[in-house]
Amino acid sequence: MGHQRTLLLQGPMGPFFERLAAVLRAQGQTVWKVNFNGGDDHFFKGPGRIQFRAPLAAWPHRIRELLAELNIDALVLFGQSRHLHAQAIAAANEIGIPVYVFEEGYFRPDYVTLECGGVNAESSLPTDAAFYRQLDIEPPHAPQATGQSFASMAQCAIRYGMAMHSAQKHYPHYTHHRSLSPMPEGLLWLRGDWRKWKYRWLERRDWAALTAPERRKRFFLVPLQVQNDSQIVHHSRYDSMLPFMDDVLESFAARADHGDWLVFKHHPMDRPYNDFTHQIAAAAAKYGLSERVRYVHDLHLPTLLKAAKGVITVNSTTGLQALFHGTPVVTLGDAFYNVPGLVQVGHLDQFWAQPHAVDTDLFQRYRAYVIRETQLNASFYADAPGLSSSTVIKRRDALAASSPKDAAQASA
């Protein structure tokens, strides 16, 4: 039996949740959405809009009122770690209302994630390799291209930020989880664009060195995550990238082969905000690694992943991309793909000398299962083929019937 009365909270910046509401209504559901700021209002103007303008301290009581008064049987949101959402999830869990969480795709660019209960480190996906090894599952079909681009995402972010800023007087108590002030953010992204072209020019020699035949499988790649990524803040022992980088450098200096290099790659979404050139250079010098450490920004990631000897990450989905290219991965945080036999978890000192070969069969079974159970062929910021039919309804109802962990336990 499908849900009939759905409450949406904050979605990704853009019209995705308004389109989702239309799909749900076309299936006969009643849908409401809580808006917390002018950006939410800008992208969701339709029926069922509820504006929360009270002090944030009133939200835990208000969400419980809404769940009861509207007789809600499904809660849907994007960004489970946002404070308002964490409080709403707790309220829904108290009375047994299922929570459906959207997130960026585990396999990008043409997927988005939808799971019941939580995503990433809160995912219900099994972590037992035996569960995946016994699966008889068809490889997934190639997804339909959504046409998602950085420009479309940036346009949504700019429109959202401007609308939020212009409506501040109507939402005096709201504080966004990150700054979206139009003028400072605009200047930062101009700086980010300048850095992109600057490093594209400066890194020509790094590209030649790292892709040379003699360097293939003689460097380890460290794809950095966004500095304030909720995956770092909430699901690792690190509070930023800096202590993570220091741990990696210290271990590399003590344990790695002296002929190997270490390559840090900056996250493109963090380009406007941070540049770790001086910090990495200082730390490399401290450990006597100045000649063996590279810091790059805009080199082609898939090529680096294929050529690397191994990949070190906290819990980035780039780890899945590395496995796809047959490159071993070690994770230093809570990752939903921390499956023994698929990745090495936490054993950094041993990784330098003995990165375990990727179990290709296990990864293909894992990938097929994750795509089937959690991925929608859609985009938050462009065309969304996964929302053009009842795909969302079917996926959500399947999640409501049984979680992947339930299936894993049943097969044990």
C-alpha positions as a printed Julia matrix, in Angstrom:
412×3 Matrix{Float64}:
  0.0     0.0     0.0
  1.58    3.29   -1.05
  1.71    6.43    1.04
 -1.05    8.98    0.61
 -0.05   12.04    2.66
  3.52   13.23    2.16
  5.37   16.13    3.78
  8.41   17.56    2.0
 11.05   19.58    3.87
 14.03   21.29    2.23
 15.16   19.9    -1.09
 18.18   20.62   -3.26
 18.39   24.2    -4.49
 16.19   24.35   -7.58
 12.82   23.1    -8.82
 13.36   19.39   -8.12
 10.99   19.16   -5.15
  8.26   21.09   -6.99
  8.54   18.59   -9.84
  8.53   15.73   -7.34
  5.36   17.09   -5.71
  3.67   17.17   -9.12
  4.63   13.52   -9.74
  3.29   12.47   -6.34
  0.04   14.37   -6.84
 -0.39   12.77  -10.26
 -0.33    9.44   -8.42
 -3.19   10.57   -6.18
 -1.24   11.74   -3.17
 -1.75   14.84   -1.05
  1.52   16.73   -0.69
  2.65   19.57    1.56
  6.04   21.28    1.79
  7.56   23.34    4.59
  9.52   26.38    3.4
 12.07   27.91    5.75
 13.35   30.88    3.72
 12.82   32.92    0.57
 14.91   30.52   -1.51
 12.51   27.72   -0.64
  9.59   30.0    -1.56
 11.17   30.9    -4.89
 11.33   27.29   -6.05
  8.14   25.99   -4.42
  5.14   28.25   -4.9
  2.46   25.66   -5.48
 -0.35   24.27   -3.33
  0.54   22.77    0.0
  3.18   25.37    0.85
  3.7    25.89    4.6
  5.96   28.77    5.68
  7.85   28.34    8.95
  8.89   31.77   10.21
  9.03   31.2    13.97
 12.22   31.04   16.05
 14.14   27.85   15.35
 13.59   26.7    18.93
  9.9    26.28   18.04
 10.61   23.84   15.19
 10.68   20.55   17.19
  7.19   21.29   18.52
  5.92   22.54   15.15
  7.07   19.51   13.18
  5.32   17.21   15.63
  2.16   19.3    15.22
  2.35   19.07   11.43
  2.9    15.32   11.41
 -0.16   14.84   13.61
 -2.51   17.51   12.21
 -1.91   16.55    8.58
 -1.89   12.83    9.33
  1.43   12.51    7.47
  2.51    9.0     6.47
  5.81    9.85    4.69
  8.47   12.51    5.25
 10.81   13.45    2.39
 13.94   15.64    2.56
 17.39   16.36    1.15
 20.35   16.82    3.5
 19.74   14.62    6.52
 22.43   16.28    8.66
 20.9    19.77    8.57
 19.81   20.65   12.1
 16.16   21.23   11.16
 16.08   17.93    9.31
 17.75   15.98   12.11
 15.04   17.23   14.48
 12.32   16.3    11.99
 13.78   12.82   11.49
 13.78   12.29   15.27
 10.14   13.37   15.46
  9.12   11.05   12.62
 11.03    8.14   14.1
  9.21    8.58   17.42
  5.87    7.74   15.81
  7.03    5.37   13.11
  6.67    7.61   10.05
  9.15    6.55    7.34
 11.68    9.16    6.23
 12.86    9.2     2.61
 16.17   10.95    2.06
 17.44   12.26   -1.25
 21.15   12.82   -1.82
 23.56   13.35   -4.69
 24.05   10.16   -6.68
 26.35    7.49   -5.37
 27.2     6.89   -9.03
 27.35   10.15  -10.96
 26.53   12.14  -13.03
 23.18   10.7   -14.14
 21.84    9.33  -10.87
 20.46   10.75   -7.64
 20.11    8.75   -4.43
 16.86    7.91   -2.63
 16.92    5.78    0.51
 14.56    5.16    3.38
 15.95    6.1     6.8
 19.2     7.72    5.73
 21.97    7.99    3.17
 25.77    7.75    3.12
 26.95    6.56    6.53
 23.3     6.28    7.65
 22.42    4.05    4.69
 20.68    0.74    5.27
 22.74   -0.97    2.55
 24.3    -4.22    3.82
 28.04   -4.2     4.48
 28.47   -7.99    4.43
 30.45   -9.1     1.38
 28.8   -12.54    1.51
 25.42  -10.92    0.86
 26.64   -9.47   -2.43
 28.62  -12.53   -3.5
 25.49  -14.71   -3.51
 23.4   -12.25   -5.54
 22.07  -13.27   -8.92
 21.61   -9.8   -10.36
 21.63   -8.35  -13.84
 24.12   -5.57  -14.63
 22.34   -2.21  -14.75
 21.47   -0.59  -18.06
 23.33    2.6   -18.88
 21.39    5.57  -17.49
 19.74    8.12  -19.74
 21.85   11.27  -19.88
 20.3    14.1   -17.86
 22.39   16.92  -19.3
 23.39   18.13  -15.84
 26.08   20.8   -15.88
 27.92   22.96  -13.42
 26.26   26.0   -15.0
 22.75   24.71  -14.29
 23.65   23.95  -10.68
 25.3    27.35  -10.24
 22.26   29.1   -11.7
 19.98   27.38   -9.18
 22.33   28.3    -6.32
 22.47   31.96   -7.39
 18.7    32.24   -7.72
 18.18   30.5    -4.38
 20.7    32.72   -2.6
 19.29   35.93   -4.01
 15.72   34.96   -3.11
 16.77   33.93    0.39
 18.64   37.2     0.91
 15.78   39.38   -0.39
 13.23   37.72    1.92
 15.29   37.87    5.12
 12.81   40.22    6.8
 10.08   37.61    6.32
 12.25   34.85    7.83
 14.21   36.75   10.52
 15.16   33.66   12.52
 16.47   31.46    9.72
 20.18   30.67    9.4
 21.34   28.62    6.42
 23.82   25.81    6.95
 26.3    27.65    4.73
 26.66   31.21    3.47
 24.67   32.14    0.37
 25.03   35.92    0.57
 24.9    36.98   -3.11
 27.74   39.52   -3.25
 30.39   37.65   -1.18
 29.46   34.31   -2.77
 29.58   35.82   -6.24
 33.05   37.2    -5.61
 34.22   33.87   -4.22
 33.02   32.02   -7.3
 34.73   34.54   -9.54
 37.9    33.74   -7.61
 37.16   30.05   -8.06
 36.82   30.47  -11.82
 40.11   32.39  -11.94
 41.81   29.62   -9.95
 40.45   27.01  -12.33
 42.12   28.58  -15.34
 45.24   29.45  -13.38
 45.83   25.89  -12.23
 44.85   24.41  -15.57
 47.82   26.33  -17.0
 50.23   25.76  -14.12
 49.54   22.03  -13.82
 50.56   21.12  -17.37
 53.87   19.7   -16.19
 52.2    17.78  -13.35
 49.88   16.23  -15.92
 52.78   15.15  -18.09
 54.64   13.71  -15.09
 51.69   11.81  -13.62
 50.56   10.3   -16.91
 54.05    9.26  -18.04
 54.38    5.45  -18.41
 57.1     5.24  -15.74
 54.87    6.95  -13.17
 51.82    4.73  -13.77
 50.94    2.85  -10.56
 53.73    4.69   -8.75
 51.61    7.33   -7.05
 48.79    7.3    -4.51
 45.86    9.65   -5.03
 44.11   11.53   -2.21
 40.9    13.16   -3.53
 40.01   15.85   -1.02
 36.44   16.47    0.09
 34.72   19.8     0.66
 36.1    21.31    3.85
 32.73   21.48    5.65
 31.2    18.38    4.05
 28.68   16.8     6.44
 30.4    13.47    5.71
 33.54   14.88    7.3
 31.86   16.73   10.15
 29.41   13.99   11.15
 30.9    10.73    9.94
 34.63   10.88   10.58
 37.09   11.65   13.31
 38.23   14.74   11.41
 36.78   18.23   11.69
 38.34   19.39    8.41
 40.7    18.29    5.65
 43.84   19.57    7.39
 44.23   16.87   10.09
 43.29   14.22    7.52
 46.04   15.4     5.18
 48.55   15.45    8.03
 47.67   11.86    9.01
 48.12   10.73    5.39
 51.46   12.53    5.02
 52.83   11.18    8.29
 51.89    7.6     7.43
 53.2     7.93    3.86
 56.55    9.24    5.1
 56.95    6.32    7.5
 55.62    3.43    5.42
 55.52    4.1     1.67
 58.09    2.99   -0.86
 60.59    5.79   -1.48
 59.91    5.62   -5.21
 56.19    6.39   -4.77
 54.57    9.81   -4.88
 51.56   11.18   -3.05
 49.08   13.31   -5.01
 46.41   15.45   -3.33
 43.58   16.56   -5.6
 41.45   19.54   -4.61
 37.67   19.21   -4.69
 36.23   21.41   -7.48
 33.32   22.6    -5.3
 35.8    23.81   -2.68
 37.86   25.78   -5.2
 36.37   29.21   -4.36
 36.83   28.77   -0.63
 40.12   27.04    0.08
 43.57   26.58   -1.39
 45.88   24.28    0.58
 49.05   25.0    -1.39
 51.0    26.46    1.54
 49.67   24.03    4.15
 50.51   20.98    2.06
 53.95   22.33    1.16
 54.72   23.03    4.83
 53.51   19.61    5.99
 55.39   17.85    3.19
 58.57   19.66    4.17
 58.02   18.71    7.8
 57.99   15.02    6.87
 60.79   15.28    4.31
 58.44   14.7     1.37
 58.77   17.89   -0.66
 60.01   16.05   -3.76
 57.4    13.29   -3.54
 54.18   15.25   -2.97
 52.02   16.93   -5.6
 48.94   19.08   -5.08
 46.67   19.41   -8.13
 43.32   21.05   -8.76
 41.86   20.39  -12.19
 43.55   17.37  -13.69
 41.19   14.81  -15.2
 40.01   12.68  -12.29
 39.18    9.42  -14.13
 42.64    9.39  -15.72
 44.27    9.88  -12.33
 42.13    7.15  -10.79
 43.15    4.67  -13.49
 46.84    5.47  -13.14
 47.01    5.56   -9.33
 48.47    2.74   -7.27
 45.77    3.32   -4.67
 43.25    5.88   -3.43
 42.98    7.23    0.11
 39.72    8.9     1.16
 37.74    9.63    4.28
 34.4     8.55    2.83
 34.0    10.25   -0.56
 32.01    8.55   -3.33
 35.16    9.05   -5.4
 36.17    5.8    -3.74
 33.47    4.07   -5.8
 34.82    5.66   -8.97
 38.27    4.32   -8.1
 36.89    0.8    -7.63
 35.13    1.1   -10.99
 38.54    1.71  -12.57
 40.11   -1.2   -10.69
 42.13    0.91   -8.24
 42.37   -0.19   -4.58
 40.79    2.06   -1.94
 41.31    2.66    1.76
 38.73    4.63    3.76
 39.45    6.5     7.0
 35.87    7.36    7.95
 32.37    5.9     8.01
 31.44    5.14    4.41
 28.37    3.25    3.24
 30.63    1.18    0.97
 32.89    0.0     3.82
 32.45   -3.62    2.75
 35.34   -5.89    3.8
 36.88   -7.33    0.68
 35.72   -4.33   -1.35
 37.8    -1.64    0.38
 40.41   -1.61    3.12
 38.97    0.17    6.14
 41.25    2.25    8.33
 44.46    0.28    7.7
 46.47    3.12    6.2
 49.94    2.03    7.34
 49.51   -1.35    5.61
 47.94    0.14    2.49
 51.12    1.71    1.08
 52.95   -1.59    0.73
 50.01   -3.93    0.13
 46.98   -2.3    -1.47
 44.64   -5.23   -2.02
 43.64   -5.84   -5.63
 40.03   -4.88   -6.34
 37.64   -7.83   -6.34
 36.02   -6.95   -9.67
 33.23   -9.52   -9.41
 32.28   -8.34   -5.91
 32.31   -4.71   -7.03
 30.12   -5.36  -10.07
 27.56   -7.2    -7.94
 27.71   -4.45   -5.33
 27.31   -1.71   -7.93
 24.36   -3.42   -9.6
 22.59   -3.87   -6.27
 23.2    -0.29   -5.1
 21.95    1.14   -8.38
 18.85   -1.06   -8.33
 17.99   -0.3    -4.7
 19.02    3.33   -4.19
 19.62    5.18   -7.46
 17.18    7.08   -9.67
 18.13    8.09  -13.19
 17.5    11.79  -12.56
 19.13   15.12  -11.88
 18.4    17.78   -9.29
 19.46   20.54  -11.67
 18.58   19.41  -15.2
 16.37   16.92  -17.04
 15.01   14.23  -14.78
 14.01   11.09  -16.7
 13.52    9.29  -13.39
 10.71   11.7   -12.53
  8.85   11.45  -15.83
  6.85    8.4   -14.74
  5.92    6.53  -11.57
  9.56    5.49  -10.98
  9.79    7.45   -7.74
  6.56    5.93   -6.44
  7.65    2.39   -7.23
 11.06    2.92   -5.66
  9.6     4.51   -2.55
  6.99    1.78   -2.11
  9.67   -0.89   -2.5
 11.73    0.83    0.17
  8.7     0.97    2.45
  8.09   -2.75    2.03
 11.59   -3.9     2.9
 14.94   -2.3     3.56
 18.17   -3.8     2.15
 19.34   -4.72    5.64
 16.12   -6.65    6.19
 16.89   -8.56    3.0
 20.44   -9.25    4.17
 19.21  -10.58    7.5
 16.59  -12.74    5.82
 19.23  -14.36    3.63
 21.6   -15.02    6.52
